[in-house]
Amino acid sequence: MKAVRIYAYGGRDQLLVEEAPVPQPGDNDVLVRVVATSVNPVDWKIRAGYLKDMLPYKFPIILGWDVSGVVESVGNAVTRFKPGDAVYSRPAILRDGTYAEYIAIDANEVAFKPATISHTSAASLPLAGITAWEVLINTAGIKAGDRVLIHAASGGVGSLAVQLAKARGAYVIATTSAKNSALVKSLGADEIIDYRAQAFEKTIKDVDIVFDSLGGEIQEKSWQVLKPDGILVSIVNPPSAEHAAAHKARSAFVFIEPDAAVLTELARLVDDGKIRPIIAAEFALDDIVAAHALSESGRAAGKIVVHVGNP
Ligand SMILES: NC(=O)c1ccc[n+]([C@@H]2O[C@H](COP(=O)([O-])OP(=O)(O)OC[C@H]3O[C@@H](n4cnc5c(N)ncnc54)[C@H](OP(=O)(O)O)[C@@H]3O)[C@@H](O)[C@H]2O)c1
């Protein structure tokens, strides 16, 4: 099969499009023929070696952890899926990934794809959607009426987080640059802060939940907008417990795992018209270097999808 593999950590020149063996599904696995995948920042962070102490890989590695595709075959112990089913997944990060024509995935990490959207759109959802859910629902316990600040609202995660928070009845304040403010407004944000023109920490207050997808200085400035007992949840760097205590706030760090139950919930929200995937750009698997370059620029508005096979 065609796959993109890396044989060493490094730059985009490590991404090799080549022939690789089709994976053999284990008893609990589903072999998925990949129609589309997407690029997430974690892909190039792993490629560059930034996560090598946390994630012990053996080379070569097939990167990519979002897939929408069709079940090709199932392991002996799998009863929930059959060949021909349209599925999507954010598979386990330590197994070979989705920049390939086939991937073997534990059936517990697979869900039926949303019926009303294409594989292209579905491939954009799993990793970013599970992240938005894990932060807002499982960690922050979002409820109707909460004031929620979502940083980088035009990003892959942010564009879904805004819609999920709105679907839960929250009041959403979103940071974005002017060029993406119409997009973010269209996702349902109640208040937009153009981060290049306004200091968010001087503009808003009494926030229940800060969704931090930027870290660093933005995270530091975010404490002051929280209500007492509000929560800052970061997906980038663990927040300081001391700073949380000084602001009488709570804090959490999230690094997501596969979650098929959440994918099933997300599929329902998509099919009910409550969430729509936002696609920034589409690439062929052969153009994976350009797809990484766009993700690394930090400027993509929505998700970067990569086409792999026919629907
Ligand atoms: N811990 C986890 O499990 C987990 C899961 C998913 C993602 N992540 C991490 O979360 C981060 C975000 O991921 P992503 O996929 O959403 O990234 P992304 O799609 O690449 O984010 C790009 C967006 O960020 C916006 N942006 C950049 N700087 C900004 C600023 N100062 N203020 C407001 N918006 C800004 C850009 O908008 P403009 O062009 O308008 O500036 C762009 O639309 C990454 O570091 C990723 O690795 C962690």
The ligand as a Gaussian input file, in Angstrom:
#p B3LYP/6-31G(d) Opt

LIG

0 1
 N       -3.508000      17.964000      24.332000
 C       -4.245000      17.461000      23.336000
 O       -4.817000      16.370000      23.432000
 C       -4.381000      18.267000      22.058000
 C       -5.350000      17.912000      21.109000
 C       -5.494000      18.709000      19.969000
 C       -4.672000      19.813000      19.777000
 N       -3.708000      20.100000      20.702000
 C       -2.843000      21.295000      20.524000
 O       -3.660000      22.445000      20.519000
 C       -3.115000      23.444000      19.680000
 C       -4.183000      23.932000      18.709000
 O       -4.499000      22.874000      17.800000
 P       -5.345000      23.175000      16.488000
 O       -5.433000      21.928000      15.721000
 O       -6.589000      23.934000      16.825000
 O       -4.303000      24.199000      15.757000
 P       -4.475000      24.989000      14.401000
 O       -5.714000      24.566000      13.697000
 O       -3.185000      24.868000      13.674000
 O       -4.634000      26.506000      14.891000
 C       -4.485000      27.501000      13.938000
 C       -5.374000      28.695000      14.299000
 O       -4.870000      29.350000      15.467000
 C       -5.192000      30.730000      15.356000
 N       -4.293000      31.515000      16.208000
 C       -2.947000      31.485000      16.201000
 N       -2.467000      32.337000      17.135000
 C       -3.535000      32.906000      17.749000
 C       -3.702000      33.845000      18.808000
 N       -2.651000      34.400000      19.424000
 N       -4.958000      34.154000      19.219000
 C       -6.039000      33.592000      18.612000
 N       -5.938000      32.715000      17.582000
 C       -4.707000      32.364000      17.164000
 C       -4.990000      31.028000      13.875000
 O       -5.813000      32.080000      13.499000
 P       -5.193000      33.432000      12.851000
 O       -4.543000      33.025000      11.560000
 O       -6.393000      34.260000      12.690000
 O       -4.208000      33.948000      13.845000
 C       -5.405000      29.704000      13.189000
 O       -6.719000      29.747000      12.666000
 C       -1.870000      22.811000      19.026000
 O       -0.725000      23.205000      19.761000
 C       -2.110000      21.318000      19.205000
 O       -0.923000      20.547000      19.224000
 C       -3.546000      19.363000      21.843000

